[in-house]
Amino acid sequence: MPARALPEAREVFVARMPTPQETETLNLLPGTPVVELSRTIYAGERAVEVTDFLFDAGWHRFTYDVPMD
């Protein structure tokens, strides 16, 4: 069975302060913010995959190419 194309994804970024558990898990210095990324992949109107990421905001850069149709 051939794979179906997944033509659309939505990503939501939120910059925030981490919870105490996140600070410990990520070994963050006090006062270090995080960036939470939630990605939802759609097949038509139906969400088929949701992935959540958490990044140390002091160590990551996010770069996107945006088509200007």
MOPAC internal coordinates of N, CA, C and O (Angstrom, degrees):
PM7 1SCF
backbone

  N    0.0000 0     0.00 0     0.00 0    0    0    0
  C    1.4460 1     0.00 0     0.00 0    1    0    0
  C    1.5252 1   109.23 1     0.00 0    2    1    0
  O    1.2310 1   119.31 1   -55.70 1    3    2    1
  N    1.3285 1   118.92 1   124.30 1    3    2    1
  C    1.4647 1   120.67 1  -178.83 1    5    3    2
  C    1.5237 1   111.93 1   -69.78 1    6    5    3
  O    1.2310 1   121.17 1   -30.17 1    7    6    5
  N    1.3162 1   115.37 1   149.83 1    7    6    5
  C    1.4697 1   120.39 1   178.70 1    9    7    6
  C    1.5175 1   109.92 1   -70.16 1   10    9    7
  O    1.2310 1   120.89 1   -38.05 1   11   10    9
  N    1.3273 1   115.90 1   141.95 1   11   10    9
  C    1.4652 1   120.94 1   176.72 1   13   11   10
  C    1.5204 1   109.84 1   -84.40 1   14   13   11
  O    1.2310 1   121.30 1   -36.43 1   15   14   13
  N    1.3046 1   115.12 1   143.57 1   15   14   13
  C    1.4612 1   119.85 1   175.90 1   17   15   14
  C    1.5257 1   109.36 1   -70.44 1   18   17   15
  O    1.2310 1   120.90 1   -40.45 1   19   18   17
  N    1.2985 1   115.88 1   139.55 1   19   18   17
  C    1.4666 1   121.85 1   175.57 1   21   19   18
  C    1.5269 1   106.26 1  -112.42 1   22   21   19
  O    1.2310 1   120.62 1   -86.85 1   23   22   21
  N    1.3205 1   116.42 1    93.15 1   23   22   21
  C    1.4638 1   120.11 1  -167.35 1   25   23   22
  C    1.5233 1   116.65 1   -78.35 1   26   25   23
  O    1.2310 1   119.47 1   169.25 1   27   26   25
  N    1.3114 1   118.62 1   -10.75 1   27   26   25
  C    1.4683 1   117.79 1  -172.81 1   29   27   26
  C    1.5224 1   111.44 1  -144.08 1   30   29   27
  O    1.2310 1   121.57 1   -37.88 1   31   30   29
  N    1.3226 1   114.60 1   142.12 1   31   30   29
  C    1.4602 1   121.07 1   173.19 1   33   31   30
  C    1.5242 1   107.69 1  -139.56 1   34   33   31
  O    1.2310 1   120.85 1   -31.01 1   35   34   33
  N    1.3028 1   115.97 1   148.99 1   35   34   33
  C    1.4658 1   121.61 1   175.35 1   37   35   34
  C    1.5240 1   107.00 1  -120.37 1   38   37   35
  O    1.2310 1   121.13 1   -48.75 1   39   38   37
  N    1.3303 1   115.44 1   131.25 1   39   38   37
  C    1.4522 1   120.69 1   176.64 1   41   39   38
  C    1.5194 1   108.93 1  -118.75 1   42   41   39
  O    1.2310 1   121.17 1   -46.31 1   43   42   41
  N    1.3116 1   115.37 1   133.69 1   43   42   41
  C    1.4658 1   122.01 1   178.81 1   45   43   42
  C    1.5250 1   107.61 1  -120.91 1   46   45   43
  O    1.2310 1   120.92 1   -56.13 1   47   46   45
  N    1.3351 1   115.84 1   123.87 1   47   46   45
  C    1.4608 1   122.06 1   178.07 1   49   47   46
  C    1.5233 1   109.01 1  -105.94 1   50   49   47
  O    1.2310 1   120.99 1   -43.76 1   51   50   49
  N    1.3314 1   115.70 1   136.24 1   51   50   49
  C    1.4630 1   121.24 1   175.52 1   53   51   50
  C    1.5288 1   107.42 1  -133.34 1   54   53   51
  O    1.2310 1   120.62 1   -58.35 1   55   54   53
  N    1.3229 1   116.42 1   121.65 1   55   54   53
  C    1.4632 1   121.39 1   173.39 1   57   55   54
  C    1.5221 1   107.27 1   -92.25 1   58   57   55
  O    1.2310 1   120.90 1   -48.55 1   59   58   57
  N    1.3314 1   115.89 1   131.45 1   59   58   57
  C    1.4631 1   119.84 1  -176.41 1   61   59   58
  C    1.5208 1   109.48 1  -159.45 1   62   61   59
  O    1.2310 1   121.67 1    -8.38 1   63   62   61
  N    1.3131 1   114.41 1   171.62 1   63   62   61
  C    1.4594 1   119.61 1   173.40 1   65   63   62
  C    1.5287 1   108.20 1   -84.14 1   66   65   63
  O    1.2310 1   119.95 1   -36.76 1   67   66   65
  N    1.3282 1   117.69 1   143.24 1   67   66   65
  C    1.4580 1   120.71 1  -177.57 1   69   67   66
  C    1.5243 1   112.54 1   -76.19 1   70   69   67
  O    1.2310 1   121.68 1   -21.27 1   71   70   69
  N    1.3146 1   114.40 1   158.73 1   71   70   69
  C    1.4623 1   120.06 1   170.90 1   73   71   70
  C    1.5261 1   108.04 1   -72.95 1   74   73   71
  O    1.2310 1   119.52 1   -16.39 1   75   74   73
  N    1.3307 1   118.52 1   163.61 1   75   74   73
  C    1.4738 1   119.94 1   175.80 1   77   75   74
  C    1.5386 1   111.78 1   -56.66 1   78   77   75
  O    1.2310 1   119.82 1   139.59 1   79   78   77
  N    1.3262 1   117.96 1   -40.41 1   79   78   77
  C    1.4762 1   121.09 1   179.04 1   81   79   78
  C    1.5301 1   111.47 1   -63.43 1   82   81   79
  O    1.2310 1   120.21 1   138.13 1   83   82   81
  N    1.3228 1   117.20 1   -41.87 1   83   82   81
  C    1.4675 1   120.87 1   178.60 1   85   83   82
  C    1.5232 1   110.78 1   -65.42 1   86   85   83
  O    1.2310 1   120.40 1   139.82 1   87   86   85
  N    1.3426 1   116.85 1   -40.18 1   87   86   85
  C    1.4628 1   121.04 1   177.63 1   89   87   86
  C    1.5179 1   110.46 1   -58.83 1   90   89   87
  O    1.2310 1   120.56 1   136.60 1   91   90   89
  N    1.3182 1   116.53 1   -43.40 1   91   90   89
  C    1.4661 1   121.15 1   179.62 1   93   91   90
  C    1.5303 1   111.42 1   -69.00 1   94   93   91
  O    1.2310 1   120.24 1   132.71 1   95   94   93
  N    1.3194 1   117.16 1   -47.29 1   95   94   93
  C    1.4640 1   121.40 1  -177.11 1   97   95   94
  C    1.5290 1   111.79 1   -62.16 1   98   97   95
  O    1.2310 1   120.65 1   138.16 1   99   98   97
  N    1.3372 1   116.37 1   -41.84 1   99   98   97
  C    1.4625 1   120.81 1  -178.52 1  101   99   98
  C    1.5265 1   112.91 1   -88.43 1  102  101   99
  O    1.2310 1   120.59 1   177.99 1  103  102  101
  N    1.3386 1   116.47 1    -2.01 1  103  102  101
  C    1.4580 1   121.90 1   179.99 1  105  103  102
  C    1.5387 1   111.02 1    55.79 1  106  105  103
  O    1.2310 1   121.21 1  -131.27 1  107  106  105
  N    1.3129 1   115.29 1    48.73 1  107  106  105
  C    1.4633 1   121.45 1  -177.12 1  109  107  106
  C    1.5207 1   111.26 1   -84.57 1  110  109  107
  O    1.2310 1   121.15 1   -31.75 1  111  110  109
  N    1.3180 1   115.41 1   148.25 1  111  110  109
  C    1.4595 1   120.10 1   171.46 1  113  111  110
  C    1.5244 1   108.64 1   -72.68 1  114  113  111
  O    1.2310 1   119.53 1   -29.38 1  115  114  113
  N    1.3134 1   118.51 1   150.62 1  115  114  113
  C    1.4689 1   120.64 1   178.63 1  117  115  114
  C    1.5282 1   111.12 1   -55.09 1  118  117  115
  O    1.2310 1   120.56 1   -42.66 1  119  118  117
  N    1.3290 1   116.53 1   137.34 1  119  118  117
  C    1.4509 1   121.82 1   178.02 1  121  119  118
  C    1.5185 1   115.19 1    84.41 1  122  121  119
  O    1.2310 1   119.90 1  -177.56 1  123  122  121
  N    1.3423 1   117.80 1     2.44 1  123  122  121
  C    1.4634 1   121.04 1  -179.56 1  125  123  122
  C    1.5277 1   110.03 1   -82.51 1  126  125  123
  O    1.2310 1   119.80 1   -56.64 1  127  126  125
  N    1.3397 1   117.99 1   123.36 1  127  126  125
  C    1.4599 1   119.83 1   177.79 1  129  127  126
  C    1.5260 1   111.38 1   -78.62 1  130  129  127
  O    1.2310 1   121.17 1   -13.35 1  131  130  129
  N    1.3137 1   115.36 1   166.65 1  131  130  129
  C    1.4617 1   122.36 1   175.75 1  133  131  130
  C    1.5211 1   108.74 1  -124.28 1  134  133  131
  O    1.2310 1   121.38 1   -17.34 1  135  134  133
  N    1.3239 1   114.97 1   162.66 1  135  134  133
  C    1.4599 1   122.26 1   171.30 1  137  135  134
  C    1.5154 1   106.70 1  -118.44 1  138  137  135
  O    1.2310 1   121.46 1   -56.68 1  139  138  137
  N    1.3129 1   114.81 1   123.32 1  139  138  137
  C    1.4588 1   121.43 1   177.66 1  141  139  138
  C    1.5311 1   107.35 1  -100.24 1  142  141  139
  O    1.2310 1   120.54 1   -52.18 1  143  142  141
  N    1.3260 1   116.58 1   127.82 1  143  142  141
  C    1.4652 1   122.49 1   178.86 1  145  143  142
  C    1.5144 1   108.38 1  -118.03 1  146  145  143
  O    1.2310 1   120.71 1   -54.20 1  147  146  145
  N    1.3115 1   116.24 1   125.80 1  147  146  145
  C    1.4617 1   121.91 1   174.71 1  149  147  146
  C    1.5246 1   107.43 1  -116.12 1  150  149  147
  O    1.2310 1   120.43 1   -59.49 1  151  150  149
  N    1.3374 1   116.79 1   120.51 1  151  150  149
  C    1.4657 1   122.61 1  -179.48 1  153  151  150
  C    1.5226 1   109.19 1  -112.80 1  154  153  151
  O    1.2310 1   120.67 1   -54.73 1  155  154  153
  N    1.3279 1   116.33 1   125.27 1  155  154  153
  C    1.4611 1   122.37 1   176.15 1  157  155  154
  C    1.5213 1   107.91 1  -117.37 1  158  157  155
  O    1.2310 1   120.74 1   -55.13 1  159  158  157
  N    1.3360 1   116.19 1   124.87 1  159  158  157
  C    1.4618 1   122.16 1   178.95 1  161  159  158
  C    1.5182 1   108.22 1  -102.89 1  162  161  159
  O    1.2310 1   121.21 1   -45.48 1  163  162  161
  N    1.3261 1   115.28 1   134.52 1  163  162  161
  C    1.4632 1   121.67 1  -175.56 1  165  163  162
  C    1.5262 1   111.32 1  -115.40 1  166  165  163
  O    1.2310 1   121.36 1   -33.55 1  167  166  165
  N    1.3238 1   115.01 1   146.45 1  167  166  165
  C    1.4542 1   123.61 1   166.58 1  169  167  166
  C    1.5234 1   104.36 1  -117.27 1  170  169  167
  O    1.2310 1   120.52 1   -80.53 1  171  170  169
  N    1.3159 1   116.61 1    99.47 1  171  170  169
  C    1.4569 1   119.67 1  -170.79 1  173  171  170
  C    1.5147 1   108.68 1    69.79 1  174  173  171
  O    1.2310 1   120.55 1    50.84 1  175  174  173
  N    1.3253 1   116.56 1  -129.16 1  175  174  173
  C    1.4688 1   120.55 1   178.46 1  177  175  174
  C    1.5184 1   112.58 1   -91.71 1  178  177  175
  O    1.2310 1   120.28 1   176.73 1  179  178  177
  N    1.3202 1   117.08 1    -3.27 1  179  178  177
  C    1.4659 1   121.76 1  -174.46 1  181  179  178
  C    1.5312 1   111.47 1   -95.07 1  182  181  179
  O    1.2310 1   120.62 1   -54.55 1  183  182  181
  N    1.3334 1   116.42 1   125.45 1  183  182  181
  C    1.4629 1   120.97 1   174.01 1  185  183  182
  C    1.5243 1   108.29 1   -73.37 1  186  185  183
  O    1.2310 1   120.52 1   -53.42 1  187  186  185
  N    1.3444 1   116.61 1   126.58 1  187  186  185
  C    1.4587 1   120.19 1  -178.01 1  189  187  186
  C    1.5242 1   112.93 1  -113.22 1  190  189  187
  O    1.2310 1   120.23 1   166.64 1  191  190  189
  N    1.3344 1   117.17 1   -13.36 1  191  190  189
  C    1.4643 1   119.96 1   178.02 1  193  191  190
  C    1.5171 1   109.23 1  -157.45 1  194  193  191
  O    1.2310 1   120.84 1   -42.99 1  195  194  193
  N    1.3280 1   116.01 1   137.01 1  195  194  193
  C    1.4615 1   122.12 1   174.48 1  197  195  194
  C    1.5205 1   107.36 1  -128.79 1  198  197  195
  O    1.2310 1   120.90 1   -51.40 1  199  198  197
  N    1.3294 1   115.89 1   128.60 1  199  198  197
  C    1.4601 1   121.12 1   178.84 1  201  199  198
  C    1.5147 1   108.25 1  -128.79 1  202  201  199
  O    1.2310 1   120.57 1   -45.73 1  203  202  201
  N    1.3275 1   116.51 1   134.27 1  203  202  201
  C    1.4637 1   122.22 1   176.99 1  205  203  202
  C    1.5225 1   109.20 1  -113.03 1  206  205  203
  O    1.2310 1   120.78 1   -45.10 1  207  206  205
  N    1.3299 1   116.12 1   134.90 1  207  206  205
  C    1.4593 1   123.26 1   178.84 1  209  207  206
  C    1.5219 1   108.17 1  -123.60 1  210  209  207
  O    1.2310 1   120.42 1   -25.66 1  211  210  209
  N    1.3203 1   116.80 1   154.34 1  211  210  209
  C    1.4623 1   121.23 1   175.24 1  213  211  210
  C    1.5205 1   107.61 1  -135.87 1  214  213  211
  O    1.2310 1   120.67 1   -55.50 1  215  214  213
  N    1.3378 1   116.33 1   124.50 1  215  214  213
  C    1.4515 1   121.98 1  -174.86 1  217  215  214
  C    1.5258 1   111.16 1  -121.70 1  218  217  215
  O    1.2310 1   120.88 1   -35.30 1  219  218  217
  N    1.3224 1   115.92 1   144.70 1  219  218  217
  C    1.4611 1   122.49 1   169.60 1  221  219  218
  C    1.5293 1   106.01 1   -68.75 1  222  221  219
  O    1.2310 1   119.86 1   -63.77 1  223  222  221
  N    1.3136 1   117.88 1   116.23 1  223  222  221
  C    1.4646 1   121.83 1  -173.75 1  225  223  222
  C    1.5284 1   113.01 1   -65.79 1  226  225  223
  O    1.2310 1   119.75 1   160.65 1  227  226  225
  N    1.3087 1   118.09 1   -19.35 1  227  226  225
  C    1.4582 1   120.48 1   179.82 1  229  227  226
  C    1.5138 1   114.44 1   -83.53 1  230  229  227
  O    1.2310 1   119.94 1   173.79 1  231  230  229
  N    1.3501 1   117.72 1    -6.21 1  231  230  229
  C    1.4567 1   120.58 1  -173.87 1  233  231  230
  C    1.5224 1   114.42 1  -123.95 1  234  233  231
  O    1.2310 1   119.61 1  -174.19 1  235  234  233
  N    1.3090 1   118.35 1     5.81 1  235  234  233
  C    1.4621 1   119.79 1  -175.41 1  237  235  234
  C    1.5196 1   111.75 1  -130.05 1  238  237  235
  O    1.2310 1   121.63 1   -33.55 1  239  238  237
  N    1.3082 1   114.49 1   146.45 1  239  238  237
  C    1.4694 1   122.60 1   173.20 1  241  239  238
  C    1.5238 1   106.46 1  -126.41 1  242  241  239
  O    1.2310 1   120.46 1   -44.83 1  243  242  241
  N    1.3069 1   116.72 1   135.17 1  243  242  241
  C    1.4593 1   122.15 1  -179.18 1  245  243  242
  C    1.5239 1   107.66 1  -111.56 1  246  245  243
  O    1.2310 1   120.27 1   -56.89 1  247  246  245
  N    1.3166 1   117.09 1   123.11 1  247  246  245
  C    1.4501 1   123.06 1  -177.95 1  249  247  246
  C    1.5163 1   109.83 1  -124.42 1  250  249  247
  O    1.2310 1   120.78 1   -49.13 1  251  250  249
  N    1.3231 1   116.11 1   130.87 1  251  250  249
  C    1.4717 1   121.14 1  -179.42 1  253  251  250
  C    1.5164 1   109.86 1  -130.97 1  254  253  251
  O    1.2310 1   121.01 1   -35.31 1  255  254  253
  N    1.3089 1   115.67 1   144.69 1  255  254  253
  C    1.4635 1   121.60 1   168.12 1  257  255  254
  C    1.5240 1   106.57 1   -96.62 1  258  257  255
  O    1.2310 1   120.79 1   -49.62 1  259  258  257
  N    1.3159 1   116.10 1   130.38 1  259  258  257
  C    1.4533 1   120.94 1  -176.89 1  261  259  258
  C    1.5299 1   109.11 1  -116.78 1  262  261  259
  O    1.2310 1   119.73 1   -66.25 1  263  262  261
  N    1.3435 1   118.12 1   113.75 1  263  262  261
  C    1.4645 1   119.25 1   177.76 1  265  263  262
  C    1.5232 1   110.23 1   -64.29 1  266  265  263
  O    1.2310 1   120.96 1   -41.81 1  267  266  265
  N    1.2984 1   115.77 1   138.19 1  267  266  265
  C    1.4632 1   121.12 1  -179.48 1  269  267  266
  C    1.5223 1   109.03 1  -111.54 1  270  269  267
  O    1.2310 1   120.91 1  -117.20 1  271  270  269
  N    1.3254 1   115.86 1    62.80 1  271  270  269
  C    1.4733 1   121.32 1  -177.96 1  273  271  270
  C    1.4992 1   111.98 1   -69.48 1  274  273  271
  O    1.2310 1   120.10 1   180.00 1  275  274  273

